[in-house]
Every structure is written in C-alpha cells, then in structure tokens.
Amino acid sequence: MFTTQKGAQRQGPLPASENGKPTASVPLLTIIGERARMDGKFDIADSIQVECEVGGEMNVGGKLVIGEKGIVHANVQTVDAIIMGRYEGTMVATGNVEITETGHVSGSITTDSLVISKGGFFNGNVTKMNELTHDSRPVYMADDKQPVHFGAPR
C-alpha cells in the first residue's frame, strides 16, 4: 500500500508539465495498491500521488496527483491538482487544476486555473477563486431605482 524501502515513497522532483514550465521540486508521497481503500481525514504537508481508492477529506499542502489507477471520493483542499484517474467531490485549489485525457471528474471545483485536456471528462460546477473574494457591488437597471445584485447572495 505505501511504498519505499521503509514506508511511504518519496520520489525526486516532479517532471515538467506539458506546457513546458518546470514544476516545483517538492517531495512526492505515493500511495499505491490497486485493491487498497483508505477512508478518513488526511492532512498532507507536501505533495501526494494516489494510486488507490481514497475517501473522506484531504488537505494537501502541495500538489495532489490522482494517478490513472487512483479513485478519490473526498472533499479536497490543495494548492495544485493533476487528475489522471477518477475524482468525485468538492475541491478547492488555490493554484492550478488539470484534468488529463484519462481524468474523470464529477463535482465542484474552485480554482483560479482549470485545464481539461482533450478526452478528459468533467461534470459539475467551476467557480473562479477570485470571484469569491470580490465584493458584490450593486448594478442599477435603467428603469429601476432598486439595485440588482449579481453573484452569490450575501
């Protein structure tokens, strides 16, 4: 389930992304096991790659990578995410989210940047991170004297 010589596997730096920009050199904890299933609340300070089934809640301080064999049914708070497997839940990512050609996502994502590769699947809602922080200002219609508010109710 956890791999290395003694426990969890720490790999070298993450490879460069497809757009050619180098990714940060962050240790990557990998959890593998095709038949493994883990449920609970997970607080991970660094980055993690999931190659098994995980449920519950995940708080990731770096990058969440859901591998092609990974299945995640969880509410996730992370910096960045790359989804090559299956994800279902509510995700808040302060950085970038990428759904690759093998990725399958159902749920809601809040992020500043979402990339869905050709062949990737997404069914749900997307909210831009910046839209949550802007104040809702009234908009007046030409015939109305009452303000009309667009966006989330306060």
Backbone as CSV, one residue per row, in Angstrom:
resi,resn,N_x,N_y,N_z,CA_x,CA_y,CA_z,C_x,C_y,C_z
1,MET,0.833,-1.181,0.000,0.000,0.000,0.000,0.876,1.243,0.000
2,PHE,1.703,1.428,1.025,2.669,2.514,0.999,3.957,1.922,0.469
3,THR,4.662,2.688,-0.359,5.858,2.109,-0.939,7.086,2.909,-0.599
4,THR,8.145,2.275,-0.366,9.550,2.648,-0.286,10.237,1.491,0.386
5,GLN,11.464,1.758,0.708,12.192,0.732,1.427,11.561,0.546,2.807
6,LYS,11.149,1.637,3.436,10.551,1.567,4.771,9.373,2.517,4.845
7,GLY,8.257,2.218,4.210,7.071,3.056,4.350,6.703,3.753,3.076
8,ALA,6.461,5.058,3.182,5.975,5.844,2.048,7.101,6.180,1.104
9,GLN,6.794,6.272,-0.157,7.788,6.524,-1.181,7.931,8.008,-1.425
10,ARG,9.154,8.486,-1.387,9.451,9.873,-1.726,10.200,9.834,-3.045
11,GLN,9.619,10.430,-4.046,10.258,10.450,-5.347,11.006,11.753,-5.505
12,GLY,11.768,11.849,-6.567,12.504,13.072,-6.861,11.559,14.174,-7.292
13,PRO,12.113,15.218,-7.905,11.283,16.338,-8.330,10.238,15.905,-9.342
14,LEU,9.116,16.619,-9.326,8.060,16.350,-10.292,8.547,16.720,-11.687
15,PRO,8.118,15.993,-12.708,8.549,16.313,-14.062,7.942,17.628,-14.540
16,ALA,8.512,18.152,-15.616,7.977,19.387,-16.188,6.578,19.133,-16.703
17,SER,5.714,20.134,-16.579,4.349,19.983,-17.063,4.335,20.018,-18.580
18,GLU,3.182,19.678,-19.140,3.078,19.603,-20.594,3.306,20.946,-21.272
19,ASN,3.041,22.047,-20.566,3.226,23.350,-21.195,4.680,23.783,-21.172
20,GLY,5.572,22.914,-20.657,6.989,23.203,-20.705,7.503,23.937,-19.495
21,LYS,6.638,24.441,-18.639,7.088,25.141,-17.450,7.544,24.119,-16.422
22,PRO,8.695,24.349,-15.790,9.128,23.393,-14.785,8.231,23.469,-13.562
23,THR,8.007,22.320,-12.940,7.207,22.294,-11.727,8.138,22.404,-10.534
24,ALA,7.598,22.730,-9.393,8.399,22.905,-8.204,9.022,21.577,-7.790
25,SER,10.206,21.655,-7.213,10.885,20.478,-6.727,10.388,20.177,-5.316
26,VAL,9.338,19.360,-5.239,8.691,19.043,-3.975,8.674,17.532,-3.830
27,PRO,9.000,17.005,-2.648,8.905,15.559,-2.467,7.480,15.092,-2.728
28,LEU,7.354,13.899,-3.306,6.038,13.372,-3.673,5.810,12.051,-2.962
29,LEU,4.894,12.032,-1.997,4.498,10.833,-1.296,3.556,10.064,-2.217
30,THR,3.790,8.761,-2.396,2.961,7.964,-3.292,2.281,6.848,-2.509
31,ILE,0.966,6.748,-2.682,0.197,5.665,-2.072,-0.320,4.797,-3.201
32,ILE,0.100,3.514,-3.221,-0.331,2.630,-4.300,-0.967,1.371,-3.732
33,GLY,-1.647,0.656,-4.572,-2.308,-0.591,-4.205,-3.642,-0.654,-4.893
34,GLU,-3.730,-1.457,-5.940,-4.943,-1.488,-6.752,-6.181,-1.822,-5.938
35,ARG,-6.039,-2.649,-4.917,-7.194,-3.054,-4.120,-7.263,-2.325,-2.783
36,ALA,-6.339,-1.414,-2.551,-6.310,-0.690,-1.280,-7.421,0.359,-1.243
37,ARG,-8.029,0.519,-0.057,-9.058,1.543,0.138,-8.794,2.186,1.492
38,MET,-8.739,3.519,1.491,-8.495,4.261,2.718,-9.586,5.303,2.885
39,ASP,-10.104,5.414,4.105,-11.121,6.403,4.430,-10.668,7.181,5.650
40,GLY,-11.000,8.478,5.663,-10.677,9.272,6.840,-10.343,10.702,6.474
41,LYS,-9.705,11.384,7.421,-9.263,12.758,7.209,-7.748,12.725,7.097
42,PHE,-7.243,13.254,5.973,-5.819,13.208,5.691,-5.270,14.628,5.588
43,ASP,-4.258,14.934,6.399,-3.552,16.212,6.329,-2.147,15.906,5.839
44,ILE,-1.834,16.319,4.614,-0.546,16.043,3.995,0.169,17.369,3.791
45,ALA,1.343,17.525,4.391,2.071,18.786,4.315,2.679,19.012,2.935
46,ASP,3.095,17.947,2.269,3.750,18.053,0.967,2.790,17.646,-0.137
47,SER,3.371,17.164,-1.223,2.586,16.671,-2.356,2.345,15.177,-2.200
48,ILE,1.303,14.674,-2.866,0.958,13.252,-2.770,0.429,12.763,-4.110
49,GLN,0.771,11.508,-4.443,0.215,10.837,-5.609,-0.586,9.650,-5.116
50,VAL,-1.835,9.547,-5.565,-2.741,8.497,-5.119,-2.955,7.513,-6.265
51,GLU,-2.659,6.245,-6.006,-2.867,5.175,-6.993,-3.740,4.075,-6.389
52,CYS,-4.658,4.467,-5.491,-5.592,3.527,-4.868,-6.905,4.271,-4.656
53,GLU,-7.799,3.738,-3.819,-9.071,4.405,-3.565,-9.005,5.111,-2.218
54,VAL,-9.358,6.388,-2.211,-9.313,7.210,-1.001,-10.657,7.914,-0.850
55,GLY,-11.192,7.921,0.370,-12.447,8.605,0.648,-12.314,9.450,1.897
56,GLY,-13.170,10.444,2.032,-13.171,11.274,3.234,-12.852,12.719,2.960
57,GLU,-11.768,13.190,3.569,-11.360,14.588,3.446,-9.838,14.648,3.327
58,MET,-9.350,15.471,2.389,-7.913,15.606,2.189,-7.523,17.077,2.192
59,ASN,-6.508,17.407,2.998,-5.897,18.733,2.979,-4.451,18.533,2.562
60,VAL,-4.108,19.024,1.375,-2.792,18.792,0.797,-2.057,20.126,0.699
61,GLY,-0.862,20.194,1.291,-0.087,21.434,1.294,0.656,21.695,0.004
62,GLY,0.718,20.724,-0.882,1.405,20.879,-2.167,0.487,20.492,-3.301
63,LYS,0.961,19.526,-4.104,0.210,19.088,-5.284,-0.424,17.727,-5.032
64,LEU,-1.701,17.601,-5.385,-2.397,16.320,-5.352,-2.371,15.746,-6.756
65,VAL,-1.818,14.552,-6.896,-1.804,13.854,-8.181,-2.628,12.587,-8.006
66,ILE,-3.715,12.496,-8.759,-4.526,11.277,-8.764,-4.111,10.505,-10.001
67,GLY,-3.395,9.406,-9.795,-2.876,8.609,-10.903,-3.982,7.912,-11.662
68,GLU,-3.622,7.280,-12.774,-4.609,6.630,-13.635,-5.390,5.545,-12.909
69,LYS,-4.804,4.908,-11.907,-5.500,3.871,-11.137,-6.117,4.441,-9.863
70,GLY,-5.944,5.736,-9.618,-6.448,6.356,-8.410,-7.920,6.721,-8.497
71,ILE,-8.627,6.561,-7.385,-10.035,6.931,-7.259,-10.163,7.700,-5.952
72,VAL,-10.620,8.933,-6.024,-10.760,9.756,-4.828,-12.196,10.243,-4.721
73,HIS,-12.850,9.892,-3.611,-14.190,10.373,-3.268,-14.011,11.188,-1.993
74,ALA,-13.682,12.463,-2.133,-13.349,13.244,-0.942,-13.536,14.728,-1.201
75,ASN,-13.684,15.469,-0.118,-13.596,16.915,-0.186,-12.118,17.248,-0.048
76,VAL,-11.598,18.028,-0.996,-10.164,18.268,-1.072,-9.855,19.750,-1.014
77,GLN,-8.858,20.096,-0.213,-8.268,21.438,-0.180,-6.808,21.231,-0.557
78,THR,-6.348,21.880,-1.641,-4.987,21.678,-2.116,-4.471,22.945,-2.775
79,VAL,-3.190,22.927,-3.131,-2.623,24.028,-3.901,-2.862,23.739,-5.380
80,ASP,-2.291,22.651,-5.891,-2.448,22.246,-7.286,-2.987,20.826,-7.338
81,ALA,-3.602,20.460,-8.466,-4.086,19.094,-8.644,-3.925,18.675,-10.099
82,ILE,-3.495,17.437,-10.276,-3.472,16.796,-11.593,-4.304,15.538,-11.452
83,ILE,-5.344,15.429,-12.272,-6.268,14.300,-12.160,-6.150,13.446,-13.416
84,MET,-5.544,12.268,-13.236,-5.401,11.308,-14.324,-6.347,10.130,-14.133
85,GLY,-6.889,10.001,-12.930,-7.821,8.923,-12.604,-9.218,9.478,-12.401
86,ARG,-9.885,9.045,-11.308,-11.260,9.468,-11.035,-11.309,10.299,-9.758
87,TYR,-12.089,11.386,-9.833,-12.302,12.229,-8.660,-13.779,12.573,-8.560
88,GLU,-14.320,12.480,-7.350,-15.692,12.876,-7.099,-15.722,13.609,-5.765
89,GLY,-16.260,14.835,-5.783,-16.346,15.598,-4.544,-16.264,17.086,-4.793
90,THR,-15.878,17.799,-3.748,-15.721,19.246,-3.806,-14.255,19.566,-3.597
91,MET,-13.659,20.274,-4.561,-12.238,20.599,-4.494,-12.052,22.110,-4.483
92,VAL,-11.177,22.579,-3.596,-10.741,23.971,-3.582,-9.238,23.940,-3.792
93,ALA,-8.778,24.519,-4.900,-7.358,24.542,-5.232,-6.923,25.993,-5.412
94,THR,-5.973,26.431,-4.611,-5.512,27.818,-4.704,-4.626,28.050,-5.921
95,GLY,-4.165,26.988,-6.548,-3.324,27.094,-7.738,-4.038,26.585,-8.971
96,ASN,-3.418,25.602,-9.629,-3.921,25.076,-10.899,-4.524,23.692,-10.735
97,VAL,-5.560,23.412,-11.539,-6.149,22.074,-11.619,-6.084,21.639,-13.074
98,GLU,-5.589,20.425,-13.293,-5.515,19.876,-14.641,-6.205,18.523,-14.662
99,ILE,-7.132,18.356,-15.591,-7.774,17.069,-15.832,-7.166,16.542,-17.125
100,THR,-6.428,15.446,-17.042,-5.742,14.920,-18.218,-6.705,14.133,-19.100
101,GLU,-6.187,13.611,-20.205,-7.032,12.879,-21.151,-7.634,11.625,-20.543
102,THR,-7.058,11.099,-19.472,-7.618,9.916,-18.806,-8.401,10.285,-17.546
103,GLY,-8.452,11.570,-17.210,-9.115,12.016,-15.989,-10.626,12.064,-16.111
104,HIS,-11.305,11.792,-14.990,-12.768,11.767,-14.942,-13.182,12.444,-13.643
105,VAL,-13.846,13.616,-13.731,-14.191,14.400,-12.545,-15.691,14.651,-12.498
106,SER,-16.294,14.411,-11.316,-17.687,14.760,-11.053,-17.712,15.522,-9.740
107,GLY,-18.269,16.727,-9.772,-18.341,17.511,-8.545,-18.115,18.979,-8.813
108,SER,-17.639,19.678,-7.801,-17.395,21.109,-7.977,-15.936,21.428,-7.687
109,ILE,-15.414,22.372,-8.460,-14.023,22.797,-8.326,-13.998,24.307,-8.196
110,THR,-13.264,24.784,-7.206,-12.999,26.209,-7.053,-11.506,26.398,-7.244
111,THR,-11.122,27.192,-8.250,-9.706,27.386,-8.570,-9.539,28.621,-9.431
112,ASP,-8.297,29.071,-9.574,-8.002,30.169,-10.489,-7.741,29.670,-11.901
113,SER,-7.348,28.399,-12.042,-6.968,27.888,-13.346,-7.404,26.438,-13.484
114,LEU,-8.208,26.157,-14.506,-8.655,24.800,-14.799,-8.327,24.486,-16.248
115,VAL,-7.620,23.365,-16.455,-7.288,22.901,-17.802,-7.852,21.497,-17.957
116,ILE,-8.651,21.300,-19.003,-9.189,19.978,-19.305,-8.609,19.548,-20.647
117,SER,-7.799,18.513,-20.623,-7.179,18.019,-21.852,-8.215,17.314,-22.713
118,LYS,-7.937,17.241,-24.014,-8.824,16.542,-24.936,-8.980,15.106,-24.466
119,GLY,-10.220,14.668,-24.297,-10.503,13.333,-23.801,-10.813,13.311,-22.315
120,GLY,-10.441,14.366,-21.597,-10.750,14.452,-20.177,-12.241,14.695,-19.973
121,PHE,-12.781,14.239,-18.842,-14.213,14.342,-18.571,-14.434,15.187,-17.330
122,PHE,-15.392,16.128,-17.411,-15.767,16.938,-16.256,-17.274,17.118,-16.255
123,ASN,-17.912,16.810,-15.120,-19.335,17.018,-14.942,-19.518,17.675,-13.583
124,GLY,-19.865,18.961,-13.590,-20.031,19.651,-12.319,-19.999,21.148,-12.474
125,ASN,-19.583,21.822,-11.420,-19.539,23.281,-11.389,-18.115,23.760,-11.163
126,VAL,-17.800,24.890,-11.785,-16.497,25.517,-11.597,-16.725,26.931,-11.096
127,THR,-15.973,27.310,-10.069,-16.009,28.673,-9.556,-14.593,29.214,-9.584
128,LYS,-14.439,30.398,-10.143,-13.120,31.027,-10.174,-12.815,31.566,-8.788
129,MET,-11.618,31.273,-8.299,-11.214,31.642,-6.944,-11.368,33.138,-6.698
130,ASN,-10.980,33.972,-7.641,-11.044,35.427,-7.470,-12.467,35.928,-7.309
131,GLU,-13.438,35.235,-7.901,-14.820,35.682,-7.798,-15.351,35.580,-6.377
132,LEU,-14.752,34.727,-5.565,-15.200,34.586,-4.190,-14.754,35.754,-3.323
133,THR,-13.673,36.437,-3.710,-13.120,37.488,-2.864,-13.600,38.882,-3.250
134,HIS,-14.148,39.043,-4.428,-14.608,40.372,-4.848,-15.895,40.745,-4.124
135,ASP,-15.996,41.990,-3.771,-17.228,42.465,-3.150,-18.336,42.526,-4.191
136,SER,-19.524,42.199,-3.760,-20.675,42.266,-4.644,-21.157,43.713,-4.685
137,ARG,-21.019,44.337,-5.834,-21.447,45.723,-5.974,-22.777,45.774,-6.694
138,PRO,-23.671,46.672,-6.296,-24.978,46.736,-6.946,-24.869,47.254,-8.375
139,VAL,-25.749,46.761,-9.213,-25.877,47.223,-10.595,-27.289,47.773,-10.734
140,TYR,-27.417,48.985,-11.222,-28.724,49.601,-11.380,-29.194,49.433,-12.813
141,MET,-30.418,48.996,-12.963,-31.025,48.896,-14.279,-31.551,50.276,-14.655
142,ALA,-31.658,50.556,-15.929,-32.057,51.880,-16.395,-33.437,52.283,-15.868
143,ASP,-34.368,51.350,-15.743,-35.732,51.668,-15.316,-35.952,51.484,-13.812
144,ASP,-34.988,50.916,-13.132,-35.184,50.601,-11.717,-34.462,51.587,-10.814
145,LYS,-35.032,51.780,-9.644,-34.373,52.598,-8.639,-33.748,51.713,-7.561
146,GLN,-34.086,50.414,-7.575,-33.529,49.477,-6.625,-32.304,48.798,-7.258
147,PRO,-31.265,48.580,-6.488,-30.096,47.880,-7.044,-30.408,46.410,-7.293
148,VAL,-29.801,45.872,-8.312,-29.898,44.464,-8.630,-28.543,43.853,-8.350
149,HIS,-28.491,42.798,-7.528,-27.224,42.178,-7.185,-27.019,40.929,-8.032
150,PHE,-25.841,40.832,-8.638,-25.451,39.631,-9.383,-24.429,38.886,-8.556
151,GLY,-24.375,37.594,-8.690,-23.396,36.804,-7.963,-24.018,36.161,-6.750
152,ALA,-23.161,35.741,-5.848,-23.617,34.990,-4.673,-24.348,35.911,-3.719
153,PRO,-25.443,35.430,-3.118,-26.172,36.250,-2.136,-25.331,36.419,-0.883
154,ARG,-25.471,37.532,-0.229,-24.701,37.795,0.995,-25.619,37.847,2.165
